[in-house]
Structure formats: C-alpha cells, structure tokens
Amino acid sequence: MDGQVRAVLFVERGRLRSEAAVANLAIITKGVSFGNLSVEIIDVAEEPQRAVESQIFLVPMLVRYAPKPEIRLGGDLSNSAEVRLALSLPNPYEVANNGFQ
C-alpha cells in the first residue's frame, strides 16, 4: 500500500459544522483520482466505539492514518490548503500551471 492515503472523517450528522466538513471535503477532493485516497466518514452517534478507540473527543475531526505520521484536523475543513496538505493532495494552482513555467 505504498503511497496510499487513508483517512477518516468523524462527524455527528445533523450538526452544522459536521455537515460543513463533509461538504468542504467533497469540494476539496472533487476531481481527485481516488486510486491513492481512501476517506471513510463515520457518524460518532451511530458508531461511538470507533470514536472512543480513535480517541476522538470533538467533531468534526479528520484523521489521516496513512502515510505516517498521523495528522488530525478539527473543525469544518474550510481551510482547503491545510486539508490538501494533510491528504497529500496537489495544489490545484500548481497542477493548472504545471506546463506554464
């Protein structure tokens, strides 16, 4: 699984910040080839044991488990640059300008 990015977004469905985090993550990852990216969304109200096992004490929380080191981002994921960095996604401006140096 070399190069595989594995992350989990812990949310509480129906909560404004959690719904914003899901929406922001969808926008940030739109158009991304998911061959190397796996993101699971877990509702802590439905699976509280998963949150306890992962030591999640606030939601929404994005946890990148692989590659190491583990990275945790709390909040609505509105800082797209921070999320892209955590998920090892390319900067869209660099990709768009790749051939124009």
N, C-alpha and C positions, 0 to 999 in steps of 0.2 A: 504494500500500500504506500509505496514511496511517492511523495508529492500529494497525497490525499489530504484534503482539508475536511475535518469532521467537527461540526459544531451543533450545539443545542440551544434553542431559544426557549427559555422558561417564561411562561406568561400566565395571566389569570384572565381568561376570556370574559369579555364584557366590561373590562376596566379600560378606561380611556388610554392610558399610557401603554398598556399591553397591546391594544388594538393598533395604536400608532406604531409601535415597534414592529408588529407583523407587516403593516403596510409599508413602512420605511425599508424593511429588509427586502420586501418584494421589489420595490423600486430600485434599490441598490444592486440587487442580483439579476435584474431584468437583462436578458440578452447574454448572460454568463453561461458558458458551457458547463453543465453540471457533472461532467465526467470526473472532475477532480474535487468537487464540492458537494458535501452532504450536510444539509441542515435539517434537523428534526425540531418540530415545535411541540412543546409539552405544556399542557394546561395543568398547573400545580393543584387546582381544585379537584381534577379528575385523577391525578397521579401524585399525591402528596409524598409518597415514599421516595419517588425519584428525586424530588426536590431535596428531601432530607439527606439522601445518600450523596447528593452532589453539593451539599452544604449551601443551598440557595436560601437566603434569608430576605431577599427583596426581589420583586419582579416589576417590570421585565428584566431579564438577565440573559445576555448572550454569552455562552461559554464555548470557546474554541478548545477542543481537547487534543486535536492533532492538526498539524505537527506540534510537537512540544516546543517551547513551554506553553502551558495552559494560559489562555487570556480570557479575562472576564470584563464585559462591558455592561453596565447597568443603565437603565433609562430607556427612552423611546427610540433610540438608534437614529436620531436626527442628524448626527454628525457623520455624514457619509464617508468622509475621508478616514475617520477613525475606524469605522466598520470595515471598509475596504482593506485597510492595513491589517486589521485583526484576522480577516478571512483570506488574506494573501491574494486579493483581487487587484487587477491592474487599475491604475488611474485612467479613467475614460479619456481624459485630455491627452495623456501620453499615447494611448492607443490610437486616437483620432489623428494625431500629428506625427505618428511614427515615421512616415515617409517624407516628411516635410522639414528636414533639418537644415 
